Amino acid sequence: MQERLDTLTAWLNEKNIEVAFLNSTENVYYFSSFYTDPHERLMGIFVFKQEQPLFVLPAMEVNQLKDAGWQYEIIGYSDHEDPWKLIQASLESRKLATAEAVSLEKEVLSYSRSEAFLSLFPDAKVVSAEDKLNEMRVVKNDNEIAIIRKATKMADFGVQVGIDALTEGITEMEVLAKIEFELKKKGIREMSFSTMVLFGEKSGDPHGNPGDRQLKAGDMVLFDLGVVLEGYCSDITRTVAYKSVTEKQKEIYNTVLKAQLASLEASKPGARIGDLDKAARDVITETGYGDYFPHRIGHGMGINVHEFPSMSHLNDGILKEGMVYTIEPGIYLPGVGGVRIEDDVLITKDGFETLTKFPKELQIVE
């Protein structure tokens, strides 16, 4: 935690920025080891160029913040208090009423809170904090990687639970409930996104919504799920066939698998990020399904399930050792069905490692 605060403080000094305000749950956790959802209440960290940092949050959560190891000033406010007035008083006591430049998370801070923050420094120019924060978070340290490994094991487990639950006539929501129930029994409090279980033609919608569709022979079944463990996420997709599979379904599945393997093989330190998308897209396009692969190859993953970088063909960024991201090509035929195969990938010194280990060969579940 201290090393991260020091790095951000050094950046503030380099850029002559007086203060950065970190408001997102994810960045608050990254710089404090305190993970919570304050709902509509204000929570954030003020990191200063010269002064020690300041944490503002609801008074009801102050003890948890201290337990997480925060050792600097805390403003804990009650619901009847205006936290911005308390913040202003703290800044005045530090003689920080003026600043040439300030920084905030432009992509996540609400308009009303931006107004409140900037009213504290009315003459300051605003610098986006996102580029620096993304640069810091994109390469994971050994502790982060160890936690993500545990989270990916839970994702693998969730897929197995889902497959084991498949029986003719069961609904998507019933399978989903079994997955999340078994994960809760393992100690998982939160999924990293809404769990997806899609049968048959519904698997042809990349972001379909599970419902009361009943399972029948010949259906493709798509599972997309992930967990939050110790503040870090996992994300896996597997597609299986139930009882039987057509030659067309086999062709689509094998094309997606070939595309995913091609993208994985392109994963190594120094590789252009956009080339991973191109490697998979070329395979799918050459087979005639290019119009049915509508999304990027993947996304960064860590405290957020979707975080920097976006793994699109336009990204000229370079892969670095310690980066974690997803590789998830898919083919989706509207009204017919689809296939997606997704793994969580770690860039190593010499190449890559797939952190999700669930088998990818086509399974026909009897």
N, C-alpha and C positions, 0 to 999 in steps of 0.2 A: 504493500500500500504506500509506504513512504517513498519508495523509489519512483513510483508512478507520479506521486505528487511533485517530487523533485524534478522529474522530467518535464512536467507541464509548467512548473514555475520557471524553469530555465528557458522554455519557449516564450513565456510571457516577457521575460527580460530581453530575450533576443529580438522580439518584435515590438518592444516598448508598449506592451499592453498592460494596463493597470490591474485588471481583474477579469477572470473568466467565470461565468455562471453555468454550472452543470446541472441540468434539470431532469434528464431522462433517467428512468429507473435503472437502465443498464449501465450508464456512465457513472451514476451515483454508486452503484455496486462496485464497479471497476476501481474507483478511487477510494472506497471506504470499507469494502467487504461487508456492507450492510445491504441486504436485499429485501425490499418490501414494495408493495403497491400502495401508495398513499391515497389512491382514488382521486377525488376532486381536490384534495388538500395540497397546498404547496410543499414541496420538498426539494432541496437542492444544496449544492456545495458552491461556495464562493472561494476561488483560489486566486491569491493575490501575487503581484510581482515581488513585493517586499514583505508583506505581513503574513502571519500564519493563517491557514484556511479557517473558514467558518461554515458550519452546517446548520441549516434551518429545516425544521420538520415539526409535525404535530407532537405536542407534549406527551401524548399517550405512547409514543414510540421511542422516547429518549433512552430508556433503559436498554432497549434492544440495540440501539446504536452504540452505546457504551460497551455492551457485551461483545459487539463486533470488533472492538478495539480502537474506536475513534478517541483521540486524545486532545483534540483542539476545541476551540470555542463551539458551543451549541446554543442555538436559539430554539427552544421548544415552546410552541405557542398553543394556547387554548382556542377552541372554536369561536369564542367571542372576541378574540383579538385579531388585529390586522397585522400579519407577519411582516408586511413591507415597512410599516412604521418601526417595528422592532429592528429590522435590518438597517434602516436608515440611521437609527440611533447608534447602532454598533459601528457603522461606517464613520459617523461623525466623531465617535470616541477615538477612532483610529486616524482621524484627520484625512479621510479619503472622500471628501465631498466633490472633488474634481478629478478628471482623468482625460487624457488625450485620446485613448483608445480602450475599448472594452471588447470582450469576446463572449459569444453565447452560441448555443446549438440552434442555428437558424431553421433547421429542418424539423425540429420537434417542439420548440418553445411556442406556446400559444401567443396569439396577437396581444391579448390583454396582459399577459405576463411580460411580454416583451416591452409593452408600454410602461408597465410598472418598474421593470428593471432599468430601462433607459431614462426614466424620470429621475433616477438617482444620479445619473451622469449625463445631464442634458446636452452638453457640448462635445461629447465623445463620439468618435467614429466607431462603427461596429465592424468587428472582424469575425468571420465564421470560425467556430471551433472545430467543425467537422473534419476538416482535412487532417489536422494534427491528431485528433482523437482516433480517427480511422488508422492513421499511420501507427499509432501506439498499439491499438488493439488487434491489428491484422495478424501480427506474428505472436503466437502463443508461447508462453514459457512452459517449463516441464510440469509445473503444478496444474496449469490449465489443461494441458494435454492429458494428464492422468485423470482429471475429472471427466473430460469429454470421453475418454475411453470407457469409463464406467457408465456414462450416459448412453453410449452406443450399444453396450451390452444389454441394457434395458430395452432399447429399441429392437434389437434382435429377438429378445424374449417376447416382446409384444407381438411381433409378426408370428412367432410360433404359436402363441395363444390363439391368435386369430385363425390360423390354419386349422388348429385342433378343434376349433368350435364349428367348423363348416359342416353342415348337415342339411339335407334337402328340406326346404320350407322355412329355414331360419331367416330372419330379416337382417338387413344391414345393421340396423340399430342394436339388435340383440348381440351380434358379433362384436360391435364396437363396445357395448357395455361390458362384455366378458373381458375384452382386452384391458380396459381401463380399471376394472375391478381387480384383476390379477396384478396389475402394476401397482395399484394402491396397496395391496397386501405386501408388496416388495418395498414399500416405503416411498413410492413416488407420489408426491402431492399434486403435481401440475404437469400437464402435457405442454409441449412447446408450441403447439398449434392445435386446431380442432382436428381430432382423429378422423381419418377418411377410410371408410370401407364401402366399396362400390361393386355391385354385381352386374354382370352382363353388359347390356348396352350403356349403362350408366358409367362404366369405366371409360367410355369414350369422351367424357367431360373432364378435362384436366383438373378442375377444381369443383368436382361434383359434391352434392350434399347427400350424406347417407339418410335413408328413410325406411319405409316399410316394404321396400322391394324384397321379395322372397327369392332365395337361392334355388336354382334349378340346374339340372344336368346340362353341360355344354357352356355354362357361364364362365367367362374370365372374371377373376376376383382381384381387385386392386386394393392393397393396403398401403396407406401413407400415414405415418405416425412418428412421434418423437416425444421425448420427455425432457423435463428440466430437473437437473440433479446438481445440487450445490451451486446453483446459479448459472449452470451451463447447459446447452441444448444438444439434442441429437435429432436426426431426421433420416428416415429410411422409407423407401418404397419398394414393395415387391408385388408381382402379379403372378397369380397361379391360375390353373384351369381346374374346373370342378367336374370330375367324372369322365369327361371326354374333351377332345380338342380337334378342331378342323385343321386342314392344311393351311388355310388362310391365316388362322390364329397362330399356327406354328411359324409361318413366314414372318408375320409382324413381330412376334416375340423374338425370334432369332435375329431379326434386323436390329431391333432395339438393343439386344445384348451385344451384338457386334459393334454397334455405335458406341455403347458405353465403354467397352473394352478399348476401342480406339482412342477415346478421350482420356481414359486412364493412362494409356501408354504414352500420351503426350504430356503427362503431368510430371514435371521435374523442375528443379531449381533453375531459374533463368529463362524458362519457357514463357512465351507471350500468352497471356490469359485467353485472349480471343481465339487462339489457335486450338484450344481445347473444344470450344464450341464448334469450330470449323471441322475438326476431325470427326466428331459425331454427326454433324449435319451433312457432311459429304456422303457418309455411308447411307444415311436415310434417304437423301435426295437421289443417289444413284439407284436405289431400289424402287424409286417411284413414289415415295411417301413424303417427299419434302414439304408439301403443303399441309401435312397433318402433324407437323412438329412445330407448334406455334410459339414456344417459349425458349428462353436462354438455357444453356446447358446446366447452370447451377448458380449457387450463391455462397458467399462466405457464411461461416457459422461459428458461434461462440456463445457469448452471453445472450445475444439475439439469435433466433433460429435463421433469420434472414438478415445478414449484415454485410458490410463491405468485405470484398468487392463483388460487384455484379459480374457474373461470368458470361458475358455476352460476347458475340463475335466482334463487337466494336471496341472492346477493352484492350488497350495497348499496354496495360500494366504487366509486370513481370512477377512470376511465382517466386516466393522466397521460402527457405526452410522454416518450418514452424507454422505456415499457413494451414488453415483448416477450411474446407469448403465441400459442397456437394457436387456430384456428377449425376445428372438425372434426365437422360434423353427419354423421349416418349413418342408414340404414334397413337393418334386418337381419331377414330372414324365415327363421326356423329351418327347416333342412332344404332350403331353396330357394336362398338366397344373399343377398348384401347389397352395399351401396355405402357407402363413406365417402370424403369429400374433405377433405383437411386442408392448411392452409397455416400458416406461421409469419408473424406479423403484428407490425409495429412501429408504435407510435403516434407520429405526427409532430406538428409544430406545428399544422398545419391539418387533419389527418385521419389516414390510415393508409397504410402501404406493405406489400404482401405481399412477404416476403423470399424465399420459395420461388416459383420462376417457372415450374415445369413446367406445360405447358398443361392446362386442366381440362375442355375440351370432350370429349365422349364419343369415345373412340378405339376403332375396331374393328381389331384387329391380325390381319393375314392370315398 
